[in-house]
Structure formats: structure tokens, C-alpha cells
Amino acid sequence: MFKLYVDADSCPKNLRQIVLKAVMRHGIPAFFVADRVLKDVQAAYQAHTAELRNEARKEQGLGEDELRSIKSPITMVVVEAGMDSADDWIVEHSQLPCFAITHDVPLASRLVEKGMVVLDDRGKTLTGENMAQRLSLRNAMTEFREMGIFAEKHEPMNGKQIKAFSDAFDTLLTSMLKQYGGA
């Protein structure tokens, strides 16, 4: 069974909802890593755990102790606040087979070096074949910003970008489920 790692600090809430629904539907172990508790992730964990326990109660007639051992595969990992603390946790704890979701290009580069496939928040799949180009572009833009040549503009995500992410996530998830199986 593969795992999913989400750089939850950099993943917009509307995209986390897409990921959480898929994780709950397929029972995929997923780690949402951030420097604070994310209420939507905690709520999904609690709702999914309750759903799994209710199903087990109906189908298997388990006792209360056995039911308490049933938990959602969603994990909210809270790291210390600090530069790259969530990134470092993901790099240290991720093991193949897995994939990750992040907007952070340097983190994506570190994960691709480990052999992982990474999906960014705009639906672009980052692999060993395209990561060097993406990292070079990011570094050039950083230099331009530091020299005052370019001002970074963060525009809110639109429906087209959300759909692109959702489609790319579904494609990657389907591929991983076929290759490694689901719960």
C-alpha cells in the first residue's frame, strides 16, 4: 500500500478537501504535515473514524474495545514552527511507494531526488524529468524578486486551476491504486 504526504501548510483548503475525500473513499494512509492543527483535517479524521466504526459495528458486530482500535488512515502531523520544519519531516519520513502534494519547489526537488512523484497545487506532476527545469525557473524568479525586477503576485485559485489539480490528482491516484492496490 502506498502513502500520501501533503505539505498542508502550502496546500489550499479547497484542495485539501479534494484530497481528504479521496483518502476517505479509498482508505489511503495520508499524512497532512503543518506547523499547526488544521481544523478541516481533524474534522475529516474524526468523521472518517466514526464512519469506519459504524460500518464495523453493523457488519462485524465488534465490541467497544475492538471498535476503538479502528481509526482513519488520516494523520495530522504537527511540527514545530520554523523554516522548512514541515518539509524536513516529509523528507525524513516518506518512503516509497508514495507521492506528495506541495506548492514548495525546493521541497518537491528534495522529494523527486528520493524517487517520489510530486503533484503541485496547480495540477503539474513533477518528476526527475522536469524537476531541474522547474527548480531553475524558481531560482531565477527568486533572484529577479530580490533585485526588484519582478514583483510576485499571488492570485486566488480559480475554478480552472482547481479542476486541473483535481484531474491530475485523480489520474495520479488511479495510477498508484492500480500499481500498489488500495485498502
SULDAPE-V744420 format. One record per pair of residues at least 24 apart in sequence whose C-alpha atoms are under 6 Angstrom apart, sorted by the first residue. I is the first residue (numbers start at 1). J is the second residue. Records with the same first field share a line. If there is no record, write none. Layout:
BEGIN
I->J + J
END
This chain:
BEGIN
1->180
2->97 + 98
3->29 + 30 + 98
4->30 + 98 + 99 + 100
5->30 + 31 + 100
6->32 + 100 + 101
7->33 + 102
8->32 + 33 + 34
9->34
10->103
27->183
29->73 + 74
30->74
31->75
32->76 + 77
33->77 + 86
34->78 + 86
35->78 + 79 + 80 + 81
36->78
45->72 + 74
48->72
122->161 + 165
123->164 + 165 + 168
END
